[in-house]
Amino acid sequence: MNDQAANSQDIPQQLDEHIVEIVSDSGEGAQKCGQTFGSIGGKMGNGVWTVEIIPAEIQPPARTPAGGSGNRIRVGSKIMTNMGDEADLVVGFNEQVLYARIANGAYKNGTIVLLENKWATDPQEKIRQEYASAVKEFREHGLIVHELPLEQECLKIVANARKGKNMFVLGMLCRIYNRDKALGLNEIYKTFKYKGEKIIKPNQDLYNAGYQFAKDNLDYFYDIPPCEGAEDDLKHVVVTNGNTAIGLGVMASGMEMISMYPITPATSASHYVADVFDGVGGFVHQAEDEIAAIGFAIGASYAGKTACTITSGPGMALKTEMIGLAVMAEIPLVIVDVQRGGPSTGLPTKVEQGDLLASLYGEPGDAPKIVIAASTIPECFDFVIMARKLAEEFRTPVILLTDANLATGVQPWQRPKIQEEWFSAPVDQSPWDKNIPAYDWDENTGLSPRPIPGQADGMYILTGLSHTERSKVSYNSETNQITSQHRSRKIAALQSTLKPPLIHGDEEGDLLIVAWGSTIGAIEESVDNLRADGYKISNVHLRFLSPLEPGLKEIFSRFKKVMTVEINYSDDLDAPQITPENRRYAQLANVLRAQFVIDIDCWSVVYGHPLQPGMVTEELKKRLDALNH
């Protein structure tokens, strides 16, 4: 940084991509700053992927490593599908919150740190010492630290810099990365338009001041060109996170009711829908607890309008008995599970793929159901529509798995064009043929037409007990055997309509990676990097987990080794007490090993943050080198 207008040149340095972090204490607006910066990039035609940095506690102590809150934004000239590796530039509102990010390997030698310097002159000697020690340590570790008077500059405009520093930083970043200044001002207007001019103007003033401050005081001036062809697509792009995409999918599916109980990280989906659902005739029911939420949704679905309930892992645990009821009574239902770390309340704000086995096998007895997993933010939208259709066609609950990475990550994607075929048909109120039982199971598919209460002669007794085709309670041995067969046959009938998964890479080789969910971007980037280095590696990403997509065993046979990469727990073979006989495998690996009786290996981590392509590449390279020597 220079004392005077250091960056007088008007030509920015061209970059293919950059990773930026904004980190603060909770409540200082770093997340909003990052989300807005990412949205601006998406609307300028860049590829964008954001990851929220969220502390585990709602209001952790200030100036502590555990209290770091903020956002990571990866912006590039190609589609971004994951968080990337080490950050290139970080804005820190205090020095302590950066320690946790350093411990997570978020920064590298040469990462630029723009650090609030108010702590250097804090009245408390301890804080002054902590600040000086941290700056010295950061520089010794290769970080390029610039101490900036952010609060001092903000106080020229507002009386409380804590409530405005984030917009000042947004202005700085928009100048550093040559963002459209007017677009940033418009994003601020949209954020605060319901709060009036008294709120809008100071935030825009702070943004303008930050923009000018960076122009006058910082040498960093970059430009990241838009993706190829993006200018033609900008009119058709939306920039949302996965939870918003879920809400849009609910509305696009024709479902008219969501019933849920607030739970991190699923809650923002209901917040979004609650703001807009009444505009399309929808209704959000906030129940008193998770059990009441799914009970309400089952009741609505039984009455003829398939409903949706959205939750996370602990909520799924509470909904278990009701899911079994929907399976036994064959009631269509859409359940969205936005996964987080566990067990118990575990890691409420961190990502994990920990609910696969619970979703497949969580209910008592034999309770087959459809389980699908979204891999991208657009799939969060598309798969809700698909889930509603499958639930109604197969008279069963459909569990859609997403996770905290998709829920909070922001990405530009093609604005969907509304199609009539998405919507559910009107409730059939024509008379029901009373000669047709409530469960007229087809011997081949296990499927049956569904009477709707309200149809003439369409009423029947709903029961979670074992029942006959007339919905009469029956403990007869043959009845239980037959009904179990039909419930299972429905899942097999669905699999017969599916296509084998696509292989990313060659059709055969040394190593095949199998995965699911939001890990797709990091894994495919890693596989592409290894293939560029001459390694014979490919990957398959599954969207259907019950039933599994067909053709997998034949695909596996064409590779020397098959392994899964997941964000859930598995034992390392070289860990203490672990042997090949007692080793626990990652969850998808468990499913595939059981289904195909093949020695499928796994590598998984539960660090609480999304996979990074660098760490995946490093691990897979070890496996490939060992395989070939």
GIDADA-V889260 format. One record per backbone hydrogen bond with DSSP energy under -0.5 kcal/mol. NH is the residue of the N-H (numbers start at 1). CO is the residue of the C=O. If there is no record, write none. Layout:
nh:NH co:CO
nh:NH co:CO
This chain:
nh:2 co:217
nh:6 co:4
nh:6 co:216
nh:7 co:215
nh:8 co:6
nh:12 co:10
nh:13 co:221
nh:15 co:223
nh:18 co:75
nh:20 co:73
nh:21 co:89
nh:22 co:71
nh:23 co:91
nh:24 co:69
nh:26 co:67
nh:28 co:25
nh:33 co:29
nh:34 co:30
nh:35 co:31
nh:36 co:32
nh:37 co:33
nh:38 co:34
nh:39 co:35
nh:40 co:36
nh:41 co:37
nh:42 co:38
nh:43 co:39
nh:44 co:40
nh:44 co:41
nh:45 co:42
nh:46 co:41
nh:47 co:76
nh:49 co:74
nh:50 co:410
nh:51 co:72
nh:53 co:70
nh:54 co:52
nh:60 co:57
nh:67 co:64
nh:68 co:65
nh:69 co:24
nh:70 co:53
nh:71 co:22
nh:72 co:51
nh:73 co:20
nh:74 co:49
nh:75 co:18
nh:75 co:73
nh:76 co:47
nh:77 co:16
nh:87 co:106
nh:88 co:19
nh:89 co:19
nh:90 co:112
nh:91 co:21
nh:92 co:90
nh:92 co:114
nh:93 co:23
nh:98 co:95
nh:99 co:96
nh:100 co:96
nh:101 co:97
nh:102 co:98
nh:103 co:99
nh:104 co:100
nh:105 co:102
nh:106 co:101
nh:108 co:87
nh:110 co:142
nh:111 co:108
nh:112 co:88
nh:113 co:144
nh:114 co:90
nh:114 co:112
nh:115 co:113
nh:115 co:146
nh:116 co:92
nh:117 co:148
nh:120 co:117
nh:121 co:118
nh:122 co:119
nh:125 co:123
nh:128 co:124
nh:129 co:125
nh:130 co:126
nh:131 co:127
nh:132 co:128
nh:133 co:129
nh:134 co:130
nh:135 co:131
nh:136 co:132
nh:137 co:133
nh:138 co:134
nh:139 co:135
nh:140 co:136
nh:141 co:137
nh:142 co:139
nh:143 co:138
nh:144 co:111
nh:145 co:143
nh:146 co:113
nh:148 co:115
nh:148 co:146
nh:150 co:148
nh:153 co:149
nh:154 co:150
nh:155 co:151
nh:156 co:153
nh:157 co:154
nh:158 co:154
nh:161 co:159
nh:163 co:160
nh:164 co:161
nh:165 co:161
nh:167 co:164
nh:168 co:164
nh:169 co:165
nh:170 co:166
nh:171 co:167
nh:172 co:168
nh:173 co:169
nh:174 co:170
nh:175 co:171
nh:176 co:172
nh:177 co:173
nh:178 co:175
nh:179 co:174
nh:181 co:179
nh:184 co:180
nh:185 co:181
nh:186 co:182
nh:187 co:183
nh:188 co:184
nh:189 co:185
nh:190 co:186
nh:191 co:187
nh:192 co:188
nh:193 co:189
nh:195 co:192
nh:196 co:192
nh:196 co:193
nh:199 co:196
nh:200 co:196
nh:201 co:197
nh:203 co:199
nh:204 co:200
nh:205 co:201
nh:206 co:202
nh:207 co:203
nh:208 co:204
nh:209 co:205
nh:210 co:206
nh:211 co:207
nh:212 co:208
nh:213 co:209
nh:214 co:210
nh:215 co:211
nh:216 co:212
nh:217 co:213
nh:218 co:214
nh:222 co:176
nh:223 co:13
nh:224 co:177
nh:225 co:15
nh:225 co:223
nh:227 co:45
nh:228 co:77
nh:230 co:227
nh:232 co:229
nh:233 co:229
nh:233 co:230
nh:234 co:230
nh:236 co:233
nh:237 co:234
nh:238 co:413
nh:240 co:238
nh:240 co:411
nh:242 co:406
nh:242 co:409
nh:243 co:407
nh:245 co:241
nh:246 co:242
nh:247 co:243
nh:248 co:244
nh:249 co:245
nh:250 co:246
nh:251 co:247
nh:252 co:248
nh:253 co:249
nh:254 co:250
nh:254 co:251
nh:255 co:250
nh:258 co:283
nh:259 co:308
nh:260 co:285
nh:266 co:263
nh:267 co:263
nh:269 co:266
nh:270 co:266
nh:270 co:267
nh:271 co:267
nh:272 co:268
nh:273 co:269
nh:274 co:270
nh:275 co:271
nh:275 co:272
nh:276 co:272
nh:276 co:273
nh:277 co:273
nh:279 co:276
nh:280 co:277
nh:281 co:278
nh:282 co:277
nh:283 co:256
nh:285 co:258
nh:285 co:283
nh:286 co:284
nh:287 co:260
nh:287 co:285
nh:293 co:289
nh:294 co:290
nh:295 co:291
nh:296 co:292
nh:297 co:293
nh:298 co:294
nh:299 co:295
nh:300 co:296
nh:301 co:297
nh:302 co:298
nh:303 co:299
nh:304 co:301
nh:305 co:300
nh:306 co:304
nh:308 co:257
nh:309 co:334
nh:311 co:336
nh:315 co:312
nh:316 co:312
nh:317 co:313
nh:318 co:314
nh:319 co:315
nh:320 co:316
nh:320 co:317
nh:323 co:319
nh:324 co:320
nh:325 co:321
nh:326 co:322
nh:327 co:323
nh:328 co:324
nh:329 co:325
nh:330 co:326
nh:331 co:326
nh:332 co:330
nh:333 co:396
nh:334 co:307
nh:335 co:333
nh:335 co:398
nh:336 co:309
nh:336 co:334
nh:337 co:335
nh:337 co:400
nh:338 co:311
nh:338 co:336
nh:339 co:337
nh:339 co:402
nh:341 co:347
nh:341 co:350
nh:346 co:343
nh:347 co:341
nh:348 co:346
nh:350 co:347
nh:351 co:608
nh:353 co:567
nh:359 co:355
nh:360 co:356
nh:361 co:357
nh:362 co:358
nh:367 co:365
nh:370 co:397
nh:371 co:546
nh:372 co:399
nh:373 co:543
nh:374 co:401
nh:380 co:376
nh:380 co:377
nh:381 co:377
nh:382 co:378
nh:383 co:379
nh:384 co:380
nh:384 co:381
nh:385 co:381
nh:386 co:382
nh:387 co:383
nh:388 co:384
nh:389 co:385
nh:390 co:386
nh:391 co:387
nh:392 co:388
nh:393 co:389
nh:394 co:390
nh:395 co:391
nh:396 co:391
nh:398 co:333
nh:399 co:370
nh:400 co:335
nh:400 co:398
nh:401 co:372
nh:401 co:399
nh:402 co:337
nh:402 co:400
nh:404 co:339
nh:407 co:403
nh:408 co:404
nh:409 co:405
nh:411 co:240
nh:413 co:238
nh:415 co:236
nh:418 co:416
nh:422 co:419
nh:423 co:420
nh:424 co:253
nh:429 co:427
nh:432 co:456
nh:434 co:432
nh:436 co:433
nh:437 co:435
nh:439 co:469
nh:440 co:437
nh:441 co:439
nh:442 co:447
nh:446 co:442
nh:451 co:449
nh:453 co:302
nh:454 co:455
nh:455 co:452
nh:458 co:455
nh:468 co:472
nh:471 co:468
nh:474 co:466
nh:480 co:476
nh:481 co:477
nh:482 co:478
nh:483 co:479
nh:484 co:480
nh:485 co:481
nh:486 co:482
nh:487 co:483
nh:488 co:484
nh:489 co:485
nh:490 co:486
nh:491 co:487
nh:491 co:488
nh:492 co:488
nh:493 co:489
nh:494 co:490
nh:495 co:491
nh:496 co:492
nh:497 co:494
nh:498 co:495
nh:501 co:550
nh:504 co:502
nh:504 co:539
nh:505 co:503
nh:509 co:558
nh:510 co:536
nh:511 co:536
nh:512 co:561
nh:513 co:538
nh:514 co:563
nh:515 co:540
nh:517 co:542
nh:519 co:516
nh:520 co:517
nh:521 co:518
nh:523 co:519
nh:524 co:520
nh:525 co:521
nh:526 co:522
nh:527 co:523
nh:528 co:524
nh:529 co:525
nh:530 co:526
nh:531 co:527
nh:532 co:528
nh:533 co:529
nh:534 co:531
nh:535 co:530
nh:537 co:535
nh:538 co:511
nh:539 co:504
nh:540 co:513
nh:541 co:502
nh:542 co:515
nh:542 co:540
nh:545 co:371
nh:545 co:543
nh:546 co:371
nh:546 co:547
nh:549 co:544
nh:552 co:549
nh:555 co:551
nh:556 co:552
nh:557 co:553
nh:558 co:555
nh:559 co:556
nh:560 co:509
nh:561 co:510
nh:563 co:512
nh:564 co:601
nh:565 co:514
nh:566 co:603
nh:571 co:584
nh:575 co:572
nh:578 co:575
nh:582 co:579
nh:583 co:579
nh:590 co:586
nh:591 co:587
nh:592 co:588
nh:593 co:589
nh:594 co:590
nh:595 co:591
nh:596 co:592
nh:597 co:593
nh:600 co:598
nh:601 co:562
nh:601 co:599
nh:603 co:564
nh:605 co:566
nh:616 co:612
nh:617 co:613
nh:618 co:614
nh:619 co:615
nh:620 co:616
nh:621 co:617
nh:622 co:618
nh:623 co:619
nh:624 co:620
nh:625 co:621
nh:626 co:622
nh:627 co:623
nh:628 co:624
nh:629 co:626
